[in-house]
Amino acid sequence: MTIILDPTDERVPVARQISERSGAVQGIVGLLNISKPRGNILLDELGKLLAEKAPGVEVRHYTKPTFAKPCPDTLRQQIRDECDFLVEGLAD
């Protein structure tokens, strides 16, 4: 069993069962930049690593208009329709 710390309250670790994983990622991975400063740097590096180390992966980049508001429905639907996985990156 893996222990994951809940970022909303680290005083008491929450034990959760992690789903079994195959160890391989294939398909289309979306990288969503929420428009915080330097988030694009993190996601660009992740995109390069995925392209280099996971040959069965296609990477697509998406950007929210602003981090201060929820992702627009049209963008969420586009990502849902186009991607198998999504990584949302934020930085400061």
Sequence and secondary structure as in RCSB ss.txt:
>XXXX:A:sequence
MTIILDPTDERVPVARQISERSGAVQGIVGLLNISKPRGNILLDELGKLLAEKAPGVEVRHYTKPTFAKPCPDTL
RQQIRDECDFLVEGLAD
>XXXX:A:secstr
 EEE  TT TTS EEE      S   EEEEEEE S TTHHHHHHHHHHHHHHH TTEEEEEEE S TTS   HHH
HHHHHHH SEEEEE   
